[in-house]
Amino acid sequence: MAKSDVEKLTEEKVAKGGVLVKFYFDVQNSDKEKLQPLLVNLINEQLMKERGVVYAYGAIEEPIERENVFMTSAMVTVLFEGFAPLLTVSFRYAPAGIEILQPRKEMHFRPSELQTMLMDISQMSVAYSQFILEKVLKPEEKDQIKRQMESRAETSKKFLEEQQKKIDEEKKK
């Protein structure tokens, strides 16, 4: 049997460090009609536009009702250029489950790749913390923390740019 274009693309990307995963998402809403469009939007308008996503497709279950709330889930297969984008997307979208389909062997990372992944996580954590803090603090406390976080974000951004240059140079070798 001939391989499909998707299978060929997947093999090529995985051979170069790509990762094929299955994400499991679930959503709830009191309006049954809103559920499936929410998940379609998640796949087509959000996941597909994330940095490092090669493709994404999914199957959405029919909504079920429990205690006047409708629920559904989606199984979404995503091919990533590498592990770093997978890590970022996993943190950003918090799927209920993640299954790594490929590669089926060990994965190795250069120190610069790990640094980039850790910095990405750190930046997301700062953004999340900032969101939470803004909902709890007094205005003057918010201003002080905002200035501190902006300064930290600038420092992190510069560091990430330097690390990306190093990664790009390593890839050229």
C-alpha positions in Angstrom: 0.0 0.0 0.0 1.4 3.4 -1.0 2.0 5.9 1.8 -0.2 9.0 1.9 1.3 12.5 1.7 0.5 13.0 5.4 2.4 9.8 6.3 5.4 10.9 4.1 5.4 14.4 5.7 5.1 12.9 9.2 8.1 10.5 8.6 10.2 13.4 7.2 9.5 15.7 10.1 9.9 13.0 12.8 13.3 12.0 11.2 14.4 15.7 11.6 13.2 15.9 15.2 9.5 16.4 14.8 7.0 15.0 17.3 3.6 13.5 16.5 1.1 13.7 19.4 -2.5 13.2 20.2 -4.1 15.8 22.5 -7.3 15.1 24.4 -9.4 18.2 25.1 -12.8 18.5 26.8 -15.2 21.4 27.0 -18.4 22.1 28.9 -21.2 24.6 28.3 -24.8 25.1 29.1 -25.5 25.6 25.4 -25.0 22.4 23.4 -24.7 24.3 20.1 -21.6 26.2 21.3 -19.4 23.1 22.1 -18.4 21.8 18.7 -17.7 25.2 17.2 -15.4 25.9 20.2 -13.3 22.9 19.5 -13.3 23.5 15.7 -12.0 27.0 16.4 -9.4 25.5 18.8 -8.1 23.2 16.1 -8.3 25.4 13.0 -7.9 29.0 14.4 -5.6 28.4 17.3 -3.6 25.2 17.2 -2.9 25.4 13.5 -1.5 29.0 13.9 0.9 28.1 16.7 4.6 28.4 16.0 6.0 24.9 15.1 2.8 23.2 14.2 3.0 21.4 10.9 -0.6 20.1 10.9 -3.5 19.4 13.2 -6.7 17.5 12.7 -9.2 16.1 15.1 -12.3 14.1 15.9 -15.0 15.8 18.0 -17.4 13.6 20.0 -21.1 14.3 20.1 -22.0 16.4 23.2 -23.6 14.6 26.1 -25.7 16.1 28.9 -25.0 15.7 32.6 -26.8 17.7 35.3 -27.9 20.5 32.8 -24.4 20.9 31.4 -23.3 19.7 28.0 -19.9 18.2 27.6 -17.8 17.0 24.6 -14.3 16.0 23.9 -11.9 16.1 21.0 -8.9 13.9 20.1 -6.6 16.1 18.1 -3.5 14.7 16.2 -0.8 17.3 15.9 2.6 17.2 14.1 5.2 19.6 15.6 8.5 20.7 14.1 10.2 19.7 17.4 9.7 19.2 21.1 10.0 22.8 22.1 6.8 23.9 20.2 5.0 20.8 21.7 6.0 21.9 25.2 4.8 25.5 24.6 1.5 24.4 23.1 0.9 21.9 25.9 1.5 24.6 28.5 -0.7 27.2 26.7 -3.7 25.0 26.0 -3.5 22.5 29.0 -5.0 19.4 27.3 -6.7 16.8 29.5 -4.3 14.3 28.1 -1.2 14.0 25.8 0.0 10.9 24.0 3.3 10.9 22.1 2.8 8.8 19.0 6.1 9.4 17.3 9.1 9.2 17.7 9.0 5.8 19.3 12.6 6.1 20.4 14.6 8.2 22.8 14.8 11.9 22.2 18.0 13.9 22.7 18.3 17.7 23.1 21.2 20.1 22.8 21.7 22.3 25.9 20.7 25.3 23.8 17.4 23.6 22.9 16.6 22.8 26.5 17.5 26.4 27.5 15.0 27.7 24.9 12.3 25.4 26.1 12.8 26.4 29.7 12.8 30.1 28.9 9.6 29.6 26.9 8.0 28.0 30.0 9.3 30.7 32.2 7.8 33.4 30.0 4.4 31.7 30.0 4.6 31.3 33.7 5.3 35.0 34.1 2.4 35.9 31.8 0.1 33.6 33.7 1.2 34.9 37.1 0.7 38.5 35.8 -2.8 37.7 34.8 -3.6 36.2 38.2 -1.9 39.0 40.2 -3.8 41.7 38.2 -7.1 40.2 39.4 -6.0 40.2 43.1 -3.7 43.2 43.8 -4.4 46.8 44.6 -3.7 49.3 41.8 -0.4 50.6 43.2 0.8 47.0 43.8 -0.1 46.1 40.3 1.9 49.0 38.9 5.0 47.9 40.8 4.8 44.3 39.8 3.9 45.2 36.2 7.1 47.2 35.9 9.1 44.4 37.4 7.6 41.9 35.0 8.0 44.1 31.9 11.7 44.4 32.8 12.0 40.7 33.3 10.2 40.0 30.0 12.6 42.3 28.1 15.6 40.5 29.6 14.1 37.1 28.8 13.3 38.2 25.2 16.9 39.3 24.6 18.1 36.0 26.0 15.7 34.0 23.8 16.8 35.8 20.7 20.4 35.1 21.5 19.6 31.4 22.1 17.6 31.2 18.8 20.6 32.6 17.0 22.8 29.9 18.5 20.3 27.2 17.6 20.1 28.5 14.0 23.9 28.5 13.7 24.1 25.0 15.1 21.5 23.8 12.5 23.7 25.3 9.7 26.7 23.2 10.8 
